[in-house]
Amino acid sequence: MLQKLQVSQIPNLDVRPQLPHDPRAARIARVTLRAVLAGHGMAQLQDTAELLASELVANAYRYSSGSSMLRLRGLGDSRLRVSVWDTNPHIPPPFGKGAPPLRPLSVEDVGGRGLFLVCHYADAWGGCLLGDDLFGAGGKVLWCEVGPSAVGGARAAS
């Protein structure tokens, strides 16, 4: 008899596909995410995680000039961390430390909705700079976490 494993029983859920600097990168991220979540019995996170990953990857495509990398990591208790590395060292608000809180968007605002959605639907989020190393990786990582509490609606205001 086959038993469905929970993510907390699968400590090696750590997938890191490299994404091209291409407008189709968000689609590649969604397809990868869908397969990973289905394969690890976490399909209930699919809709929210796909939205968050798409927005982070689209941000990387729009504001950097090179390829990016998606990282999907199981945190236990059916939680998932979605991280996107890109070559741009600027951490946009509200992902940086000491960044101002999100302000409501107006109808006239041209951008900013993607990261607003990430902050609205994720359980947690953040960003960090990566220093240049021998291979010149540098850039930044933006990340968010999603779990059963974020499924089906926005997180509770803190």
DSSP file with accessible surface (Angstrom, degrees, kcal/mol):
  #  RESIDUE AA STRUCTURE BP1 BP2  ACC     N-H-->O    O-->H-N    N-H-->O    O-->H-N    TCO  KAPPA ALPHA  PHI   PSI    X-CA   Y-CA   Z-CA
    1    1 A M              0   0  233      0, 0.0     2,-0.3     0, 0.0     0, 0.0   0.000 360.0 360.0 360.0 131.0    0.0    0.0    0.0
    2    2 A L        -     0   0  174      1,-0.0     2,-0.4     2,-0.0     0, 0.0  -0.648 360.0-153.8 -84.9 139.0    1.4    3.4   -1.0
    3    3 A Q        -     0   0  146     -2,-0.3     2,-0.5     0, 0.0    -1,-0.0  -0.927  17.4-122.5-114.6 135.8    1.3    6.2    1.6
    4    4 A K        -     0   0  151     -2,-0.4     2,-0.3     1,-0.0    36,-0.1  -0.643  30.3-141.3 -75.9 124.4    1.1    9.9    0.7
    5    5 A L        -     0   0   82     -2,-0.5     2,-0.2     2,-0.0    -1,-0.0  -0.671   5.9-135.0 -88.9 142.4    4.1   11.6    2.3
    6    6 A Q    >   -     0   0   76     -2,-0.3     3,-2.0     1,-0.1     4,-0.3  -0.593  27.4-110.3 -88.1 157.9    3.9   15.1    3.8
    7    7 A V  G >  S+     0   0    2      1,-0.3     3,-1.8    -2,-0.2     6,-0.2   0.841 117.8  63.9 -59.9 -31.7    6.5   17.6    3.1
    8    8 A S  G 3  S+     0   0   69      1,-0.3    -1,-0.3    67,-0.1    -3,-0.0   0.745 101.7  52.0 -66.0 -17.5    7.8   17.4    6.6
    9    9 A Q  G <  S+     0   0   97     -3,-2.0    -1,-0.3     1,-0.2    -2,-0.2   0.440 101.8  65.3 -92.1  -3.1    8.7   13.8    5.8
   10   10 A I    X   +     0   0   22     -3,-1.8     3,-1.3    -4,-0.3    -1,-0.2  -0.748  57.8 171.2-120.6  81.4   10.6   14.9    2.7
   11   11 A P  T 3  S+     0   0  126      0, 0.0    -1,-0.1     0, 0.0    63,-0.1   0.698  71.0  65.9 -68.2 -14.3   13.6   16.9    3.9
   12   12 A N  T 3   +     0   0  123     -3,-0.1     2,-1.4    61,-0.1    -3,-0.0   0.179  59.0 130.6 -97.8  20.7   15.2   17.0    0.5
   13   13 A L    <   +     0   0    3     -3,-1.3    61,-2.0    -6,-0.2     2,-0.2  -0.596  29.8 131.1 -72.5  96.6   12.5   19.1   -1.2
   14   14 A D  E     +A   73   0A  60     -2,-1.4     2,-0.4    59,-0.2    59,-0.2  -0.736  28.0 174.3-153.9  96.1   15.0   21.6   -2.8
   15   15 A V  E     -A   72   0A  44     57,-2.6    57,-2.7    -2,-0.2    -2,-0.0  -0.914   6.0-179.2-112.7 134.5   14.5   22.3   -6.5
   16   16 A R        +     0   0  137     -2,-0.4     2,-0.2    55,-0.2    55,-0.2  -0.588   4.2 178.2-136.6  74.6   16.6   25.0   -8.2
   17   17 A P        -     0   0   30      0, 0.0    53,-2.4     0, 0.0     2,-0.4  -0.557  27.5-129.3 -79.2 139.8   15.9   25.5  -11.9
   18   18 A Q  E     -B   69   0A 114     -2,-0.2    51,-0.3    51,-0.2    -2,-0.0  -0.710  24.8-150.7 -82.0 137.2   17.8   28.2  -13.8
   19   19 A L  E     -B   68   0A   1     49,-3.6    49,-2.3    -2,-0.4     6,-0.1  -0.910  10.3-123.2-114.1 138.4   15.4   30.5  -15.7
   20   20 A P        -     0   0   58      0, 0.0     2,-1.9     0, 0.0     5,-0.1  -0.343  30.8-105.1 -74.0 157.3   16.3   32.3  -18.9
   21   21 A H  S    S+     0   0   81     44,-0.1    46,-0.1     3,-0.1    40,-0.0  -0.639  83.0 120.0 -79.3  85.9   16.0   36.1  -19.2
   22   22 A D  S >  S-     0   0   35     -2,-1.9     3,-2.2     1,-0.0     4,-0.3  -0.991  78.1-117.4-152.3 142.8   12.9   35.6  -21.3
   23   23 A P  T >  S+     0   0   90      0, 0.0     3,-0.5     0, 0.0     4,-0.3   0.723 113.8  62.5 -61.2 -17.0    9.3   36.7  -20.9
   24   24 A R  T 3> S+     0   0  165      1,-0.2     4,-2.0     2,-0.1     3,-0.3   0.477  74.2  95.7 -85.9   1.2    8.3   33.0  -20.8
   25   25 A A  H <> S+     0   0    1     -3,-2.2     4,-2.5     1,-0.2    -1,-0.2   0.877  78.9  56.3 -61.0 -37.1   10.3   32.4  -17.6
   26   26 A A  H <> S+     0   0   15     -3,-0.5     4,-2.3    -4,-0.3    -1,-0.2   0.900 106.9  50.0 -63.1 -37.7    7.3   32.9  -15.4
   27   27 A R  H  > S+     0   0  159     -3,-0.3     4,-2.6    -4,-0.3     5,-0.2   0.927 109.2  51.0 -65.7 -42.5    5.5   30.1  -17.3
   28   28 A I  H  X S+     0   0   67     -4,-2.0     4,-2.4     1,-0.2    -2,-0.2   0.927 110.5  50.1 -59.5 -42.6    8.5   27.8  -16.9
   29   29 A A  H  X S+     0   0    0     -4,-2.5     4,-2.8     1,-0.2    -2,-0.2   0.918 110.7  49.0 -62.8 -42.9    8.4   28.6  -13.1
   30   30 A R  H  X S+     0   0   74     -4,-2.3     4,-2.7     2,-0.2    -2,-0.2   0.924 111.5  48.2 -64.9 -43.1    4.7   27.8  -12.9
   31   31 A V  H  X S+     0   0   60     -4,-2.6     4,-2.1     2,-0.2    -1,-0.2   0.931 114.4  46.7 -63.5 -43.6    5.0   24.5  -14.8
   32   32 A T  H  X S+     0   0   34     -4,-2.4     4,-2.6    -5,-0.2    -2,-0.2   0.945 113.0  48.9 -62.0 -47.5    8.0   23.5  -12.6
   33   33 A L  H  X S+     0   0    0     -4,-2.8     4,-2.9     1,-0.2     5,-0.3   0.919 109.0  52.9 -60.4 -44.7    6.2   24.5   -9.4
   34   34 A R  H  X S+     0   0   92     -4,-2.7     4,-2.3     1,-0.2    -1,-0.2   0.923 111.7  45.8 -57.2 -46.3    3.0   22.6  -10.4
   35   35 A A  H  X S+     0   0   66     -4,-2.1     4,-2.4     2,-0.2    -1,-0.2   0.914 113.7  48.5 -66.0 -42.3    5.0   19.4  -11.0
   36   36 A V  H  X S+     0   0   19     -4,-2.6     4,-1.2     2,-0.2    -2,-0.2   0.940 113.3  46.2 -64.7 -46.9    7.0   19.7   -7.7
   37   37 A L  H  <>S+     0   0    0     -4,-2.9     5,-3.1     1,-0.2     3,-0.5   0.922 114.1  47.7 -64.6 -41.9    3.9   20.4   -5.6
   38   38 A A  H ><5S+     0   0   65     -4,-2.3     3,-1.2    -5,-0.3    -1,-0.2   0.919 111.3  51.9 -63.7 -40.9    2.0   17.5   -7.1
   39   39 A G  H 3<5S+     0   0   63     -4,-2.4    -1,-0.2     1,-0.3    -2,-0.2   0.695 113.5  43.9 -69.3 -19.9    4.9   15.2   -6.7
   40   40 A H  T 3<5S-     0   0   42     -4,-1.2    -1,-0.3    -3,-0.5    -2,-0.2   0.180 115.4-107.9-111.8  16.4    5.3   16.0   -3.0
   41   41 A G  T < 5S+     0   0   12     -3,-1.2    -3,-0.2    -4,-0.1     3,-0.2   0.815  87.7 116.0  66.4  30.9    1.6   15.9   -2.1
   42   42 A M    > < +     0   0    0     -5,-3.1     3,-2.2    -6,-0.2     4,-0.3  -0.022  21.1 129.6-119.4  29.6    1.3   19.7   -1.7
   43   43 A A  G >   +     0   0   53     -6,-0.4     3,-1.7     1,-0.3     4,-0.4   0.759  61.9  73.5 -59.4 -23.1   -1.2   20.4   -4.5
   44   44 A Q  G 3  S+     0   0   90      1,-0.3    -1,-0.3    -3,-0.2     4,-0.3   0.744  96.2  51.0 -64.9 -19.0   -3.3   22.5   -2.1
   45   45 A L  G <> S+     0   0    0     -3,-2.2     4,-2.8     1,-0.1     5,-0.3   0.523  83.7  99.8 -90.5  -5.3   -0.7   25.2   -2.2
   46   46 A Q  H <> S+     0   0   46     -3,-1.7     4,-2.8    -4,-0.3     5,-0.3   0.883  78.2  45.6 -56.0 -52.8   -0.6   25.3   -6.0
   47   47 A D  H  > S+     0   0  130     -4,-0.4     4,-1.9     1,-0.2    -1,-0.2   0.945 119.6  39.4 -61.1 -49.6   -2.8   28.3   -6.8
   48   48 A T  H  > S+     0   0   14     -4,-0.3     4,-2.4     1,-0.2    -1,-0.2   0.939 117.4  49.1 -66.6 -44.9   -1.2   30.7   -4.2
   49   49 A A  H  X S+     0   0    0     -4,-2.8     4,-2.8     1,-0.2     5,-0.3   0.889 109.6  52.7 -64.3 -37.4    2.3   29.4   -4.8
   50   50 A E  H  X S+     0   0   25     -4,-2.8     4,-2.5    -5,-0.3    -1,-0.2   0.922 109.8  48.4 -63.6 -43.7    2.0   29.8   -8.6
   51   51 A L  H  X S+     0   0   57     -4,-1.9     4,-2.2    -5,-0.3    -2,-0.2   0.951 114.7  45.2 -60.1 -48.4    0.8   33.4   -8.2
   52   52 A L  H  X S+     0   0    0     -4,-2.4     4,-2.2     1,-0.2    -2,-0.2   0.924 114.5  47.1 -65.2 -44.8    3.7   34.3   -5.9
   53   53 A A  H  X S+     0   0    0     -4,-2.8     4,-2.7     1,-0.2     5,-0.3   0.919 110.9  52.9 -63.3 -42.6    6.3   32.6   -8.0
   54   54 A S  H  X S+     0   0   15     -4,-2.5     4,-2.6    -5,-0.3    -1,-0.2   0.912 110.4  47.3 -58.9 -43.8    5.0   34.2  -11.2
   55   55 A E  H  X S+     0   0   52     -4,-2.2     4,-2.1     2,-0.2    -1,-0.2   0.909 112.9  47.5 -68.2 -40.5    5.2   37.7   -9.6
   56   56 A L  H  X S+     0   0    2     -4,-2.2     4,-2.0     2,-0.2    -2,-0.2   0.913 115.1  45.9 -66.7 -41.1    8.8   37.2   -8.3
   57   57 A V  H  X S+     0   0    1     -4,-2.7     4,-2.5     2,-0.2    -2,-0.2   0.914 111.5  51.7 -68.9 -40.3   10.0   35.8  -11.6
   58   58 A A  H  X S+     0   0   41     -4,-2.6     4,-2.7    -5,-0.3    -2,-0.2   0.903 109.1  51.5 -62.5 -38.4    8.3   38.6  -13.6
   59   59 A N  H  X S+     0   0   21     -4,-2.1     4,-2.3     2,-0.2    -1,-0.2   0.919 109.4  50.0 -63.0 -42.6   10.0   41.1  -11.3
   60   60 A A  H  X S+     0   0    0     -4,-2.0     4,-1.1     1,-0.2    -2,-0.2   0.915 112.6  47.1 -63.1 -41.5   13.4   39.4  -11.9
   61   61 A Y  H  < S+     0   0   88     -4,-2.5     3,-0.3     1,-0.2    -2,-0.2   0.938 115.0  45.7 -64.9 -44.4   12.8   39.5  -15.7
   62   62 A R  H  < S+     0   0  149     -4,-2.7    -2,-0.2     1,-0.2    -1,-0.2   0.862 121.9  33.2 -69.2 -37.7   11.7   43.2  -15.7
   63   63 A Y  H  < S+     0   0  103     -4,-2.3     2,-0.3    -5,-0.2    -1,-0.2   0.358 111.1  58.9-109.0   6.0   14.4   44.6  -13.5
   64   64 A S     <  -     0   0   13     -4,-1.1     4,-0.1    -3,-0.3    75,-0.0  -0.886  62.8-143.9-128.9 167.6   17.5   42.6  -14.2
   65   65 A S  S    S+     0   0  107     -2,-0.3     2,-0.2     2,-0.1   -44,-0.1   0.422  75.6  51.3-111.0   0.1   19.5   41.9  -17.4
   66   66 A G  S    S-     0   0   20      1,-0.2    21,-0.1    -6,-0.2    -2,-0.1  -0.558  93.7 -63.6-125.1-170.1   20.5   38.3  -16.9
   67   67 A S        -     0   0   36     -2,-0.2    20,-0.4   -46,-0.1     2,-0.3  -0.150  46.9-150.7 -69.2 170.0   19.1   34.9  -16.1
   68   68 A S  E     -B   19   0A   5    -49,-2.3   -49,-3.6    18,-0.1     2,-0.4  -0.846   4.7-132.3-135.0 172.4   17.5   34.2  -12.8
   69   69 A M  E     -BC  18  85A  58     16,-1.9    16,-2.5    -2,-0.3     2,-0.4  -0.998   8.1-151.6-134.6 133.9   17.1   31.1  -10.6
   70   70 A L  E     - C   0  84A   0    -53,-2.4     2,-0.4    -2,-0.4    14,-0.2  -0.812  11.5-166.0 -96.9 139.7   14.0   29.8   -8.9
   71   71 A R  E     - C   0  83A  72     12,-2.8    12,-2.6    -2,-0.4     2,-0.5  -0.992   5.7-170.7-129.9 127.4   14.3   27.8   -5.7
   72   72 A L  E     +AC  15  82A   0    -57,-2.7   -57,-2.6    -2,-0.4     2,-0.4  -0.976  14.7 176.6-114.7 120.5   11.5   25.8   -4.2
   73   73 A R  E     -AC  14  81A  81      8,-2.3     8,-2.8    -2,-0.5     2,-0.3  -0.987  26.7-132.5-134.1 128.3   12.3   24.5   -0.7
   74   74 A G  E     - C   0  80A  19    -61,-2.0     6,-0.2    -2,-0.4     3,-0.1  -0.571  17.1-174.7 -75.0 136.1   10.1   22.5    1.7
   75   75 A L  E     -     0   0A  61      4,-2.3     5,-0.1     1,-0.3    -1,-0.1   0.382  44.3-104.4-110.5  -1.3   10.1   23.9    5.3
   76   76 A G  E >  S+ C   0  79A  15      3,-0.6     3,-1.2   -66,-0.1    -1,-0.3  -0.136  97.4  65.9  93.3 164.0    8.0   21.3    7.0
   77   77 A D  T 3  S-     0   0  130      1,-0.2     3,-0.1    -3,-0.1    -1,-0.0   0.864 130.9 -63.9  52.9  37.2    4.4   21.4    8.2
   78   78 A S  T 3  S+     0   0   16      1,-0.2     2,-0.3    69,-0.1    -1,-0.2   0.826 101.0 140.3  58.4  34.8    3.3   21.6    4.5
   79   79 A R  E <   -C   76   0A  56     -3,-1.2    -4,-2.3    68,-0.2    -3,-0.6  -0.831  34.7-160.9-108.6 150.2    5.1   25.0    4.0
   80   80 A L  E     -CD  74 146A   0     66,-3.0    66,-2.6    -2,-0.3     2,-0.5  -0.989   8.7-151.7-132.2 136.2    7.0   26.1    1.0
   81   81 A R  E     -CD  73 145A  55     -8,-2.8    -8,-2.3    -2,-0.4     2,-0.5  -0.944  11.0-163.5-105.6 128.6    9.6   28.8    0.5
   82   82 A V  E     +CD  72 144A   0     62,-2.9    62,-2.2    -2,-0.5     2,-0.4  -0.958  13.7 178.3-110.7 120.6    9.8   30.3   -3.0
   83   83 A S  E     -CD  71 143A  14    -12,-2.6   -12,-2.8    -2,-0.5     2,-0.4  -0.954  13.7-164.7-124.3 145.3   12.9   32.2   -3.7
   84   84 A V  E     -CD  70 142A   2     58,-2.8    58,-2.3    -2,-0.4     2,-0.4  -0.988   5.1-161.4-131.5 123.1   14.1   34.0   -6.9
   85   85 A W  E     +CD  69 141A  47    -16,-2.5   -16,-1.9    -2,-0.4     2,-0.3  -0.816  17.9 167.3 -96.9 138.3   17.7   35.1   -7.4
   86   86 A D  E     - D   0 140A   2     54,-2.0    54,-1.9    -2,-0.4   -18,-0.1  -0.914  44.7-109.3-142.6 176.0   18.5   37.7  -10.1
   87   87 A T  S    S+     0   0   51    -20,-0.4    52,-0.3    -2,-0.3   -19,-0.1   0.551  85.0  98.0 -86.2  -9.4   21.4   39.9  -11.0
   88   88 A N        -     0   0   41      1,-0.1    -2,-0.2    50,-0.1    52,-0.1  -0.701  59.6-156.4 -83.6 124.1   20.0   43.3   -9.9
   89   89 A P        +     0   0   84      0, 0.0     2,-0.5     0, 0.0    -1,-0.1   0.520  60.2 107.1 -80.5  -1.2   21.3   44.3   -6.5
   90   90 A H        -     0   0  115    -27,-0.2    -2,-0.1    50,-0.1    50,-0.1  -0.648  56.9-155.3 -81.5 124.5   18.4   46.6   -5.7
   91   91 A I        -     0   0   34     -2,-0.5     5,-0.2    36,-0.1    36,-0.1  -0.881  18.3-140.0 -97.4 115.7   15.9   45.2   -3.1
   92   92 A P    >>  -     0   0   19      0, 0.0     3,-2.2     0, 0.0     4,-0.6  -0.380  35.4 -67.1 -75.5 150.1   12.5   46.8   -3.7
   93   93 A P  T 34 S+     0   0   75      0, 0.0    22,-0.1     0, 0.0     4,-0.1  -0.492 115.5  24.8 -66.2 145.3   10.3   47.9   -0.8
   94   94 A P  T 34 S+     0   0   20      0, 0.0     5,-0.2     0, 0.0     4,-0.1  -0.849 113.3  67.3-100.2  25.4    8.9   46.3    1.3
   95   95 A F  T <4 S+     0   0    7     -3,-2.2    32,-0.9    31,-0.1     2,-0.1   0.747  86.0  80.3 -80.2 -23.8   11.4   43.3    0.9
   96   96 A G  S >< S-     0   0   19     -4,-0.6     3,-1.6    -5,-0.2     2,-0.2  -0.439  93.4 -92.4 -83.4 158.6   14.4   45.1    2.3
   97   97 A K  T 3  S+     0   0  209      1,-0.3    -1,-0.1    30,-0.2    -2,-0.1  -0.466 112.8  13.1 -66.6 136.2   15.2   45.5    6.0
   98   98 A G  T 3  S+     0   0   88      1,-0.2    -1,-0.3    -2,-0.2    -3,-0.1   0.615  91.8 152.1  73.5  10.2   13.9   48.8    7.3
   99   99 A A    <   -     0   0   33     -3,-1.6    -1,-0.2    -5,-0.2     3,-0.1  -0.430  52.4-100.9 -71.5 149.3   11.8   49.3    4.2
  100  100 A P        -     0   0   84      0, 0.0    -1,-0.1     0, 0.0     3,-0.1  -0.298  45.7 -94.9 -65.8 155.7    8.7   51.4    4.5
  101  101 A P        -     0   0  117      0, 0.0     2,-0.1     0, 0.0     0, 0.0  -0.246  52.4 -82.0 -66.2 161.1    5.4   49.5    4.8
  102  102 A L        -     0   0   70     -3,-0.1     3,-0.0    -8,-0.1    14,-0.0  -0.381  43.6-147.0 -62.4 138.2    3.3   48.9    1.7
  103  103 A R        -     0   0  148     -3,-0.1    -1,-0.0    -2,-0.1    13,-0.0  -0.808  29.5 -94.4-102.8 150.7    1.2   51.8    0.7
  104  104 A P        -     0   0  111      0, 0.0     2,-0.3     0, 0.0    -1,-0.1  -0.330  43.4-121.0 -60.7 143.1   -2.2   51.3   -0.9
  105  105 A L        -     0   0   52      8,-0.0     2,-0.2     4,-0.0     7,-0.1  -0.638  21.0-143.1 -86.3 145.1   -2.0   51.4   -4.7
  106  106 A S    >   -     0   0   45     -2,-0.3     3,-1.2     1,-0.1    -1,-0.0  -0.633  26.9-108.9-101.0 166.5   -4.0   53.9   -6.7
  107  107 A V  T 3  S+     0   0  130      1,-0.3    -1,-0.1    -2,-0.2    -2,-0.0   0.830 118.3  56.9 -61.8 -30.4   -5.7   53.4  -10.0
  108  108 A E  T 3  S+     0   0  153      2,-0.0    -1,-0.3     0, 0.0     2,-0.1   0.638  77.7 113.8 -79.0 -16.6   -3.0   55.6  -11.6
  109  109 A D    <   -     0   0   35     -3,-1.2     4,-0.0     1,-0.2     3,-0.0  -0.386  51.5-160.8 -60.8 131.1    0.0   53.6  -10.4
  110  110 A V        +     0   0  135     -2,-0.1     2,-0.2     2,-0.0    -1,-0.2   0.837  67.7   5.2 -82.6 -35.9    1.7   52.0  -13.4
  111  111 A G  S    S+     0   0   29      1,-0.1    -1,-0.0     2,-0.1     0, 0.0  -0.716  83.7  82.2-135.7-175.2    3.6   49.3  -11.5
  112  112 A G     >  +     0   0   45     -2,-0.2     4,-1.2    -7,-0.1    -1,-0.1   0.357  60.8 108.5  98.4  -6.2    4.0   47.8   -8.1
  113  113 A R  H  > S+     0   0  103      2,-0.2     4,-2.4     1,-0.2     5,-0.2   0.854  71.4  60.2 -73.7 -32.9    1.1   45.4   -8.1
  114  114 A G  H  > S+     0   0   17      1,-0.2     4,-1.9     2,-0.2    -1,-0.2   0.959 110.0  38.6 -61.9 -51.7    3.1   42.2   -8.4
  115  115 A L  H  > S+     0   0   19      1,-0.2     4,-2.5     2,-0.2    -1,-0.2   0.834 112.3  59.4 -71.2 -27.9    5.1   42.6   -5.2
  116  116 A F  H  X S+     0   0   62     -4,-1.2     4,-1.9     2,-0.2    -1,-0.2   0.933 106.1  48.7 -61.4 -43.1    2.0   44.0   -3.5
  117  117 A L  H  X S+     0   0   53     -4,-2.4     4,-2.6     2,-0.2     5,-0.3   0.905 109.0  52.8 -62.7 -41.5    0.2   40.7   -4.3
  118  118 A V  H  X S+     0   0    0     -4,-1.9     4,-2.3     1,-0.2    -2,-0.2   0.958 112.0  44.8 -59.3 -48.3    3.2   38.7   -2.9
  119  119 A C  H  < S+     0   0    1     -4,-2.5    -1,-0.2     1,-0.2    -2,-0.2   0.823 114.6  50.4 -66.1 -29.3    3.1   40.6    0.4
  120  120 A H  H  < S+     0   0   79     -4,-1.9    35,-1.9    -5,-0.2    -1,-0.2   0.890 120.8  30.2 -76.0 -39.9   -0.7   40.2    0.5
  121  121 A Y  H  < S+     0   0   72     -4,-2.6    -2,-0.2    33,-0.2     2,-0.2   0.644 100.9  87.9 -98.9 -17.5   -0.9   36.5   -0.1
  122  122 A A     <  -     0   0    0     -4,-2.3    33,-0.2    -5,-0.3    24,-0.2  -0.513  68.7-139.5 -82.3 152.6    2.3   35.2    1.4
  123  123 A D  S    S-     0   0   37     22,-2.7     2,-0.3     1,-0.3    23,-0.2   0.806  88.4  -3.7 -74.4 -32.7    2.7   34.2    5.0
  124  124 A A  E     -E  145   0A  31     21,-1.0    21,-2.6     2,-0.0     2,-0.3  -0.975  68.1-179.5-155.0 157.2    6.2   35.8    5.1
  125  125 A W  E     +E  144   0A  59     -2,-0.3     2,-0.3    19,-0.3    19,-0.2  -0.980   9.5 147.5-156.0 163.4    8.5   37.5    2.7
  126  126 A G  E     -E  143   0A   9     17,-2.1    17,-2.8    -2,-0.3     2,-0.3  -0.980  24.0-136.5-177.6-176.9   11.9   39.1    2.5
  127  127 A G  E     -E  142   0A  13    -32,-0.9     2,-0.3    -2,-0.3    15,-0.2  -0.986   9.7-167.8-155.9 156.4   15.0   39.8    0.5
  128  128 A C  E     -E  141   0A  59     13,-2.2    13,-2.4    -2,-0.3     2,-0.2  -0.992  23.3-118.3-150.2 146.8   18.8   39.9    0.8
  129  129 A L  E     -E  140   0A 109     -2,-0.3     2,-0.5    11,-0.2    11,-0.3  -0.568  21.7-146.1 -78.8 147.7   21.7   41.1   -1.2
  130  130 A L        -     0   0   66      9,-2.8     9,-0.3    -2,-0.2     3,-0.1  -0.973  16.9-132.0-114.7 125.3   24.3   38.7   -2.4
  131  131 A G        -     0   0   63     -2,-0.5     7,-0.8     7,-0.2     2,-0.1  -0.321  31.1 -93.8 -71.6 156.6   27.9   39.9   -2.5
  132  132 A D        -     0   0  136      5,-0.2     2,-0.2     4,-0.1    -1,-0.1  -0.474  49.3-173.5 -67.1 141.3   30.0   39.4   -5.6
  133  133 A D    >   -     0   0   86     -2,-0.1     3,-1.9    -3,-0.1    -1,-0.0  -0.589  45.9 -71.1-123.6-169.4   32.1   36.2   -5.4
  134  134 A L  T 3  S+     0   0  157      1,-0.3    -2,-0.1    -2,-0.2     0, 0.0   0.829 134.7  43.4 -54.8 -32.5   34.8   34.6   -7.5
  135  135 A F  T 3  S-     0   0  180      3,-0.0    -1,-0.3     0, 0.0    -3,-0.0   0.369 113.2-116.3 -98.2   1.9   32.3   33.8  -10.2
  136  136 A G    <   +     0   0   50     -3,-1.9    -2,-0.1     1,-0.0    -4,-0.1   0.788  62.1 148.0  74.8  28.5   30.5   37.2  -10.1
  137  137 A A        +     0   0   44     -6,-0.1    -5,-0.2     2,-0.0    -7,-0.1   0.972  22.0 135.4 -64.6 -55.7   27.1   35.9   -8.9
  138  138 A G        +     0   0    1     -7,-0.8     2,-0.2     1,-0.1    -7,-0.2   0.147  20.3  98.7  43.0-158.2   26.0   38.9   -6.9
  139  139 A G  S    S-     0   0    7     -9,-0.3    -9,-2.8   -52,-0.3     2,-0.3  -0.547  70.8 -75.1  86.3-146.5   22.5   40.3   -7.2
  140  140 A K  E     -DE  86 129A   2    -54,-1.9   -54,-2.0   -11,-0.3     2,-0.4  -0.940  21.8-133.3-148.2 167.3   19.8   39.6   -4.7
  141  141 A V  E     -DE  85 128A  27    -13,-2.4   -13,-2.2    -2,-0.3     2,-0.4  -1.000  14.0-167.5-126.3 127.5   17.3   37.0   -3.6
  142  142 A L  E     +DE  84 127A   4    -58,-2.3   -58,-2.8    -2,-0.4     2,-0.3  -0.947  19.3 177.7-107.6 138.1   13.6   37.8   -3.0
  143  143 A W  E     -DE  83 126A  51    -17,-2.8   -17,-2.1    -2,-0.4     2,-0.3  -0.936  16.5-175.8-139.2 159.7   11.7   35.1   -1.2
  144  144 A C  E     -DE  82 125A   1    -62,-2.2   -62,-2.9    -2,-0.3     2,-0.4  -0.974  16.4-137.7-149.4 159.3    8.2   34.3    0.2
  145  145 A E  E     -DE  81 124A  28    -21,-2.6   -22,-2.7    -2,-0.3   -21,-1.0  -0.956  15.8-174.4-122.2 142.0    6.7   31.5    2.2
  146  146 A V  E     +D   80   0A   0    -66,-2.6   -66,-3.0    -2,-0.4   -24,-0.1  -0.986  11.7 156.7-135.2 141.6    3.3   29.9    1.7
  147  147 A G    >>  -     0   0    0     -2,-0.4     3,-1.7   -68,-0.2     4,-0.7  -0.846  60.7 -68.4-147.5-173.9    1.5   27.3    3.8
  148  148 A P  G >4 S+     0   0   70      0, 0.0     3,-0.7     0, 0.0   -70,-0.1   0.823 125.5  61.3 -56.1 -29.9   -1.9   26.1    4.5
  149  149 A S  G 34 S+     0   0   89      1,-0.2     7,-0.1     3,-0.0    -3,-0.0   0.770 103.7  49.6 -70.7 -23.0   -2.9   29.3    6.3
  150  150 A A  G X4 S+     0   0    0     -3,-1.7     3,-1.2     5,-0.1     2,-0.2   0.589  86.9 106.2 -88.9 -11.5   -2.3   31.4    3.1
  151  151 A V  T << S+     0   0   57     -3,-0.7  -106,-0.1    -4,-0.7  -107,-0.0  -0.507  84.3  13.8 -73.7 131.4   -4.4   29.1    0.9
  152  152 A G  T 3  S+     0   0   81     -2,-0.2     2,-0.3     1,-0.0    -1,-0.2   0.457 126.7   5.8  89.3   2.9   -7.7   30.6   -0.1
  153  153 A G  S <  S-     0   0   27     -3,-1.2     2,-0.1   -32,-0.1    -1,-0.0  -0.990  90.8 -50.0 171.5-178.9   -7.1   34.2    0.9
  154  154 A A        -     0   0   43     -2,-0.3   -33,-0.2     1,-0.1     3,-0.1  -0.360  59.2-101.2 -75.0 155.3   -4.9   36.9    2.2
  155  155 A R        -     0   0   65    -35,-1.9     2,-0.1   -33,-0.2    -1,-0.1  -0.297  47.9 -89.1 -69.2 159.9   -2.8   36.4    5.3
  156  156 A A        -     0   0   87      1,-0.1    -1,-0.1    -7,-0.1     2,-0.1  -0.432  47.3-105.0 -70.2 141.8   -4.0   38.0    8.5
  157  157 A A              0   0  100     -2,-0.1    -1,-0.1    -3,-0.1   -37,-0.0  -0.453 360.0 360.0 -67.1 138.1   -2.8   41.5    9.0
  158  158 A S              0   0  151     -2,-0.1    -1,-0.1    -3,-0.1    -3,-0.0  -0.571 360.0 360.0-103.5 360.0   -0.1   41.8   11.6
